[in-house]
Amino acid sequence: TNERLNKDVQSYRLITVAVLVDRLKINGSLARKALSELEEKGVIRKVVSHNALNIYTRAVGGGD
């Protein structure tokens, strides 16, 4: 599941806990933990932060 998570999530445009639960067949607590770890690694970035829902997208190349 970890390899699939790292490979597949990079291709998703919209990433939420519900998306991971549906596509990867994992539970919500595991999906939340995975999203926070992927954000720390820089694979994804947070778009919207709310206490009930965090929305992420894939991190694109640095265009600064």
N, C-alpha and C positions, 0 to 999 in steps of 0.2 A: 504494500500500500504506500509506503514511503517513497519508493522509486516512481510509482505511478503519480503520486501527488506532485513531486518535483517536476516531472516531465509534462504532465497534462495541464497543470494550473497556469503555466507560462503562456499557454495558448488561449486562455479564457479572457474575454474582454471585461466581463462583469463577474466579480468574485464575491460571494457572500457565504455565510455558514450554510444557508439552505442549498446553494448551488453545490457545495462540496458534499453535503449529506445526500443529495439526490444523485449526483453523478458518480461519486466514489463509494457510495453505500457505507458510510461511516457515521458514527453518532455525533451529535452536536458539540459535546465537550471536546472531542478529539478534533473536530473541524476548527473550533475556536483556537485551540492550542496551535494547530498547524498554521493557521493564518497569522498568528502573532509571530511564530518562528520565521515564516517566509517574509514577513515585513522586516524583521530584524536583519535577515540576510540580504535584503534589497531586491528580492525577486518580484515582489509586488509592492504597491504603494497604496496608502489609504486615501480615499476620495472623500468620504463622508463618515464622520464619527458621531455616534449617538449611543446612549446607554442601551437601547434595544437592538440596534442594527448598525453594523459597520460595513461599509461598502468599499471594496478594493478594486484595483485594476492592475493589469500587468505593468511592470516598470519598463519603460522604453529607454533607449539610449540617451545619455546626457546631452541635452541640447542647450545647455546654459551658455 
